[in-house]
Amino acid sequence: PATRGYMGEKRVKTETGDSELRAFTRAVLNDLYALEKMLEGGLLEADVSRIGAEQEMFLVDSAMRPAPLAMEVIAAANDPRLTTEIGRFNLEANLTPLALDGDCLSKLEAELHDLIGIVKSTMRQFDGGVVLCGILPTIQKSDLVEQYLTPGPRYAQLNRVLTALHGDDRIVHIKGLDEIRLHLHDTFIEFCNTSFQIHLQVPVAKFTQYYNWAQAITAPVLASAVNSPILLAHRLWHETRLALFQQSVDERGPASQERSRPARVTFGHNWIDDSILDIFHEDVARFRIILTRELEEDSLDVLKRGEIPNLYAWRMHNGTVWRWNRACYGIMNGVPSLRIEARFLPAGPTVADEIA
């Protein structure tokens, strides 16, 4: 679906040699150059504004404890808008992109109620339910284990590569009203997080202006939406999810953190002056490639044929640099476009809150 930010691309390689990694790196750079030519040539959708969203949620049992039933719920519901997330007790729903005008927010709200209702109805078959919140307060450390990792190469490969790069003594240290310090050997604490991610396609000529505004309003919007104060029975930040996500997928070991190497989970550090391409180039230069996939096209050859490239390689890499406001490329009805994915909002606590 057009709303997906390639965070969820499942078709990844689990074994990559040096030559394959070099080839994939060239493909990422080719894709970036192709995107630059598309911007220069006016090939991206220019004047249409659209809104879409991804709704993540927790599946719970009758005692409000995590219920690792995502695969079963997706099979039983049989709705293409539902997909997996990293944990077996997490579920994601992709909403239909809508033109940003008229009653689009009412339509978005109605579809959210519909999708959550489908999941709730399906969960009743398993004597369970659905909770919308940034961090489920009933999660225990015993839930953060490999058996609750969603099966599939992407999730296993992310855990393997990030753990290998960081080292297997991952420290999660957060101070709030209480203080928590965990020593972990994997990334499975990411199961704790769910969010409500808003996608906004904006006029391409004003993309830089819109992106800077998105950055400017992030703090006050987040301040009105926080709902994740408890992690493993510890009272921490009002929105603990932010710190938890950064630390749970950090590829930097302690030495790299002390040298202030940039983190893959980032808000950024400057306004965009000229072009969103500045961020894309920065992300390719700063962050190593951690996931690869089969190369299905040469994006520059596709452009030469007068067709629209999918930019699979660059989108894969872009999906592993977790900016809180992330610029994404997509194709809808055969027309390419750029959109801003706001990733900082927690799920819930109600649909009305999210629409507001």
MITI-134919 format. One line per field, with one value per residue (C-alpha): residue number from 1; residue in three letters; y, z, x. Coordinates in steps of 0.001 Angstrom, whole numbers, padded with zeros to 6 digits, always signed. Example, Ala and Ser with C-alpha at 12.3 -4.5 7.8 and 13.67 -1.06 7.14 Angstrom:
# MITI-134919
k (1|2)
r (ALA|SER)
py (-004500|-001060)
pz (+007800|+007140)
px (+012300|+013670)
# end
This chain:
# MITI-134919
k (1|2|3|4|5|6|7|8|9|10|11|12|13|14|15|16|17|18|19|20|21|22|23|24|25|26|27|28|29|30|31|32|33|34|35|36|37|38|39|40|41|42|43|44|45|46|47|48|49|50|51|52|53|54|55|56|57|58|59|60|61|62|63|64|65|66|67|68|69|70|71|72|73|74|75|76|77|78|79|80|81|82|83|84|85|86|87|88|89|90|91|92|93|94|95|96|97|98|99|100|101|102|103|104|105|106|107|108|109|110|111|112|113|114|115|116|117|118|119|120|121|122|123|124|125|126|127|128|129|130|131|132|133|134|135|136|137|138|139|140|141|142|143|144|145|146|147|148|149|150|151|152|153|154|155|156|157|158|159|160|161|162|163|164|165|166|167|168|169|170|171|172|173|174|175|176|177|178|179|180|181|182|183|184|185|186|187|188|189|190|191|192|193|194|195|196|197|198|199|200|201|202|203|204|205|206|207|208|209|210|211|212|213|214|215|216|217|218|219|220|221|222|223|224|225|226|227|228|229|230|231|232|233|234|235|236|237|238|239|240|241|242|243|244|245|246|247|248|249|250|251|252|253|254|255|256|257|258|259|260|261|262|263|264|265|266|267|268|269|270|271|272|273|274|275|276|277|278|279|280|281|282|283|284|285|286|287|288|289|290|291|292|293|294|295|296|297|298|299|300|301|302|303|304|305|306|307|308|309|310|311|312|313|314|315|316|317|318|319|320|321|322|323|324|325|326|327|328|329|330|331|332|333|334|335|336|337|338|339|340|341|342|343|344|345|346|347|348|349|350|351|352|353|354|355|356)
r (PRO|ALA|THR|ARG|GLY|TYR|MET|GLY|GLU|LYS|ARG|VAL|LYS|THR|GLU|THR|GLY|ASP|SER|GLU|LEU|ARG|ALA|PHE|THR|ARG|ALA|VAL|LEU|ASN|ASP|LEU|TYR|ALA|LEU|GLU|LYS|MET|LEU|GLU|GLY|GLY|LEU|LEU|GLU|ALA|ASP|VAL|SER|ARG|ILE|GLY|ALA|GLU|GLN|GLU|MET|PHE|LEU|VAL|ASP|SER|ALA|MET|ARG|PRO|ALA|PRO|LEU|ALA|MET|GLU|VAL|ILE|ALA|ALA|ALA|ASN|ASP|PRO|ARG|LEU|THR|THR|GLU|ILE|GLY|ARG|PHE|ASN|LEU|GLU|ALA|ASN|LEU|THR|PRO|LEU|ALA|LEU|ASP|GLY|ASP|CYS|LEU|SER|LYS|LEU|GLU|ALA|GLU|LEU|HIS|ASP|LEU|ILE|GLY|ILE|VAL|LYS|SER|THR|MET|ARG|GLN|PHE|ASP|GLY|GLY|VAL|VAL|LEU|CYS|GLY|ILE|LEU|PRO|THR|ILE|GLN|LYS|SER|ASP|LEU|VAL|GLU|GLN|TYR|LEU|THR|PRO|GLY|PRO|ARG|TYR|ALA|GLN|LEU|ASN|ARG|VAL|LEU|THR|ALA|LEU|HIS|GLY|ASP|ASP|ARG|ILE|VAL|HIS|ILE|LYS|GLY|LEU|ASP|GLU|ILE|ARG|LEU|HIS|LEU|HIS|ASP|THR|PHE|ILE|GLU|PHE|CYS|ASN|THR|SER|PHE|GLN|ILE|HIS|LEU|GLN|VAL|PRO|VAL|ALA|LYS|PHE|THR|GLN|TYR|TYR|ASN|TRP|ALA|GLN|ALA|ILE|THR|ALA|PRO|VAL|LEU|ALA|SER|ALA|VAL|ASN|SER|PRO|ILE|LEU|LEU|ALA|HIS|ARG|LEU|TRP|HIS|GLU|THR|ARG|LEU|ALA|LEU|PHE|GLN|GLN|SER|VAL|ASP|GLU|ARG|GLY|PRO|ALA|SER|GLN|GLU|ARG|SER|ARG|PRO|ALA|ARG|VAL|THR|PHE|GLY|HIS|ASN|TRP|ILE|ASP|ASP|SER|ILE|LEU|ASP|ILE|PHE|HIS|GLU|ASP|VAL|ALA|ARG|PHE|ARG|ILE|ILE|LEU|THR|ARG|GLU|LEU|GLU|GLU|ASP|SER|LEU|ASP|VAL|LEU|LYS|ARG|GLY|GLU|ILE|PRO|ASN|LEU|TYR|ALA|TRP|ARG|MET|HIS|ASN|GLY|THR|VAL|TRP|ARG|TRP|ASN|ARG|ALA|CYS|TYR|GLY|ILE|MET|ASN|GLY|VAL|PRO|SER|LEU|ARG|ILE|GLU|ALA|ARG|PHE|LEU|PRO|ALA|GLY|PRO|THR|VAL|ALA|ASP|GLU|ILE|ALA)
py (+000000|+003571|+004397|+001899|+003444|+000336|-000250|-003435|-004748|-008482|-009675|-009473|-011563|-013457|-014104|-011363|-011587|-008659|-008616|-008667|-005876|-003768|-004419|-003439|-000278|+000674|+000054|+002362|+005113|+004497|+004811|+008065|+009459|+008326|+010112|+013256|+013056|+012496|+015610|+017648|+016324|+017035|+013380|+013351|+014143|+017899|+019332|+016565|+016380|+013081|+011655|+008069|+006245|+003045|+001878|-000425|-002210|-004767|-008075|-009078|-012043|-011935|-010901|-007979|-009746|-009868|-012495|-013726|-014337|-011967|-014698|-016398|-013119|-012110|-015510|-015479|-011852|-012266|-008497|-007270|-004079|-006084|-007113|-008239|-006189|-007292|-009057|-011799|-009760|-006644|-006017|-003280|-001919|+000137|+002726|+003794|+007006|+009834|+013214|+015815|+017751|+017741|+015084|+013072|+012999|+011646|+008936|+008172|+007927|+005611|+003305|+003207|+002171|-000425|-001965|-002030|-003494|-006298|-007133|-006961|-009225|-011708|-011622|-012551|-015965|-016303|-014833|-011722|-008100|-005076|-002243|+001032|+002548|+003339|+000721|-002004|-001753|-005497|-006623|-008550|-009331|-012969|-011754|-010330|-013605|-015106|-017315|-014139|-012737|-012711|-015347|-013979|-013033|-009280|-009388|-012130|-010401|-007011|-008578|-010524|-007602|-004942|-007266|-008139|-004448|-003269|-006263|-008608|-006519|-003983|-001608|+000086|+002831|+005301|+007618|+009011|+008840|+005436|+004242|+001147|-000412|-003584|-005707|-007402|-009807|-008942|-006286|-007956|-005177|-003382|-005622|-003125|-000254|+000592|+003856|+005713|+006822|+009551|+009880|+013199|+013568|+017233|+019343|+018377|+021966|+022830|+019586|+021225|+023855|+021225|+018998|+021853|+022635|+018969|+019192|+022445|+021121|+017697|+018651|+020379|+017722|+014933|+016735|+016569|+012874|+011140|+007973|+005577|+006222|+002616|+000042|-003291|-001839|+001205|+004759|+006531|+009256|+010462|+008990|+006294|+004777|+007339|+006487|+002789|+002675|+004497|+002212|-001025|-000768|+001228|-000265|+001746|+000022|+001968|+003230|+004617|+006295|+007976|+009325|+010759|+008771|+009588|+007195|+005536|+006690|+010448|+013691|+015313|+018336|+021084|+022596|+021564|+024494|+023480|+019977|+016852|+015107|+016539|+014209|+011241|+011750|+012184|+008945|+006970|+008484|+008158|+004793|+001421|-000851|-003469|-005129|-006151|-007744|-009145|-006448|-006485|-003438|-000895|+002327|+004402|+001936|+002042|+005841|+005692|+003483|+006199|+004130|+004809|+003012|+001478|+002441|-000830|-000678|+002885|+002351|-000685|+001397|+004341|+001956|+001204|+004840|+005677|+009443|+010585|+012506|+010400|+011337|+008437|+007652|+005795|+005072|+005344|+004671|+004591|+008074|+008560|+010958|+011979|+012021|+012776|+009941|+011212|+008338|+009934|+009527|+006650|+004436|+005445|+005728|+006150|+006707|+010144|+011113|+009971|+011859|+014995)
pz (+000000|-000643|+003050|+003836|+004498|+003578|+007252|+006673|+003478|+004132|+001124|+002518|+002012|+005037|+003665|+001937|+000861|+000233|-003535|-003042|-000481|-002911|-005657|-003358|-002307|-005979|-006455|-003524|-005050|-008493|-006993|-005304|-008562|-010356|-007763|-008289|-012067|-011463|-009287|-011868|-014663|-012914|-012890|-009312|-008597|-008153|-006680|-004935|-001131|+000488|+003983|+005111|+008287|+009853|+013041|+015280|+018145|+020903|+021012|+024576|+026308|+028793|+031557|+029432|+028990|+025572|+023292|+020590|+018002|+015141|+012516|+013558|+013575|+010129|+008726|+010357|+009482|+005856|+005316|+003106|+005167|+008150|+008397|+010915|+013063|+014859|+017790|+017625|+019921|+017700|+014645|+012011|+009897|+006757|+005984|+002522|+001279|+000900|-000813|+001909|+001508|+002422|+004943|+004625|+008387|+009004|+006422|+008062|+011439|+010049|+008479|+011712|+013650|+010966|+011022|+014803|+014951|+012587|+014790|+017974|+016462|+015367|+018778|+020446|+018811|+020940|+024100|+023738|+022685|+021387|+023214|+021669|+023627|+023105|+025588|+027008|+030826|+031347|+029291|+031328|+030577|+029966|+026927|+025261|+023881|+020472|+020494|+020286|+017337|+014232|+011795|+008636|+007360|+007923|+011662|+012313|+010119|+011775|+015181|+014028|+012277|+014905|+017685|+015788|+015186|+018696|+020668|+022705|+025888|+024940|+027810|+028052|+030648|+031206|+034180|+035100|+038332|+038584|+036877|+034739|+033578|+031509|+030058|+026919|+024338|+021514|+020230|+021356|+023798|+020668|+021011|+023710|+021288|+019066|+017274|+015079|+012015|+009820|+006166|+004389|+000668|-000037|-003174|-004271|-004972|-001316|+000195|+002035|+003550|+004687|+006112|+008163|+009478|+010361|+012407|+014063|+015281|+016427|+020062|+020863|+019021|+020841|+024181|+023733|+022803|+025294|+026873|+027499|+031045|+032221|+031075|+032889|+035987|+036077|+035896|+033455|+030825|+029942|+026502|+027310|+023835|+022254|+024399|+024281|+020497|+020092|+022537|+021381|+017755|+018276|+016193|+018067|+020746|+023850|+022196|+019179|+021456|+023417|+020134|+019411|+016227|+014941|+015849|+013266|+015335|+015064|+014993|+012880|+013658|+011082|+008972|+005313|+003283|-000356|-001058|+000724|-001254|+001328|+003949|+001575|+000738|+004433|+005378|+002697|+003708|+007492|+007934|+006785|+004887|+007237|+005024|+001372|-001093|-004617|-007203|-009561|-011675|-012630|-011807|-014305|-017117|-016141|-016413|-019821|-021040|-019993|-017104|-013366|-011155|-007833|-006155|-004223|-002971|-001656|-000090|+001738|+003152|+003927|+005929|+008277|+009142|+011641|+011548|+013648|+010563|+007590|+003907|+001812|-001869|-003224|-006390|-006530|-009690|-011616|-010447|-008104|-005166|-001937|+001464|+005087|+007566|+011126|+013307|+016751|+017915|+020213|+019349|+020997|+023539|+021361|+017707|+018580|+020162|+017091|+014649|+016802)
px (+000000|+001066|+001215|+003925|+007332|+009335|+010005|+008027|+009651|+009878|+011911|+015414|+018533|+019758|+023250|+025241|+028882|+031224|+030598|+026822|+027055|+029085|+026536|+023682|+025518|+025906|+022190|+021355|+023502|+021962|+018486|+019417|+020785|+017620|+015482|+017540|+016926|+013214|+013032|+014923|+012723|+009431|+008399|+007097|+003443|+003495|+000310|-001637|-001856|-002809|-002986|-002579|-001635|-000322|-002011|+000005|-001750|-001259|-003098|-004004|-005617|-008492|-006067|-004756|-001418|+000310|-001253|+001193|-001532|-000703|-000272|-003507|-005471|-004231|-005178|-008624|-009443|-008297|-008027|-005146|-004836|-003546|+000094|+002685|+005016|+008169|+006479|+003864|+001608|+001924|-000261|-000222|-003072|-002432|-005081|-006183|-004468|-006977|-006931|-006318|-009562|-013240|-014172|-010950|-010349|-013849|-013167|-009821|-011553|-014245|-011664|-009667|-012777|-013545|-010060|-009757|-013261|-012213|-009218|-011315|-013955|-011302|-009602|-012907|-012476|-009336|-010924|-008782|-008842|-006916|-005152|-003962|-001078|+002583|+003847|+001616|+002014|+001462|+004472|+007019|+010640|+009653|+007648|+010774|+012111|+012817|+009722|+007635|+009627|+007430|+008740|+010294|+013743|+013458|+012904|+015466|+018051|+017549|+018068|+021134|+022853|+022101|+023254|+026450|+027246|+026415|+027650|+025502|+025535|+022877|+022185|+018801|+019099|+016248|+015688|+012286|+010344|+012009|+015167|+015614|+018875|+018679|+021473|+020116|+021544|+019128|+016707|+013474|+012561|+011330|+008221|+007141|+006467|+003515|+002806|+000346|+002294|+000846|+001873|+001441|+002069|+002748|+003368|+006855|+007989|+007279|+008555|+011461|+009161|+006653|+009380|+010818|+007328|+006873|+010070|+008983|+005618|+006850|+007552|+004229|+002199|+004040|+003613|-000163|-000120|+002209|+000799|+003705|+004970|+005456|+008015|+008349|+006627|+008963|+007559|+009870|+009364|+005875|+006689|+009240|+008743|+011095|+014107|+013290|+013160|+016461|+018239|+016585|+017821|+021027|+023845|+026510|+028510|+029600|+032802|+030903|+028372|+031167|+032582|+029114|+028642|+025122|+022318|+020054|+017079|+017283|+015358|+018072|+020198|+019533|+016773|+016785|+018078|+017788|+016526|+015325|+018072|+020500|+019003|+019009|+022694|+023507|+021765|+023606|+026949|+026511|+024832|+026058|+023725|+022287|+019632|+019793|+017389|+017384|+018093|+015117|+015916|+018546|+016724|+018705|+017928|+014262|+014313|+016000|+013134|+010696|+009333|+009104|+011651|+010636|+013944|+013849|+017449|+017345|+013909|+015262|+018115|+015809|+013624|+016534|+017284|+014576|+014120|+011179|+010040|+011083|+010860|+009543|+009094|+006085|+004145|+000358|-001645|+001622|+002681|+005683|+005582|+007307|+005648|+006531|+006084|+005577|+006784|+006883|+003264|+002252|-000682|-003964|-005285|-008405|-009173|-010593|-007267|-005354|-007591|-007299)
# end
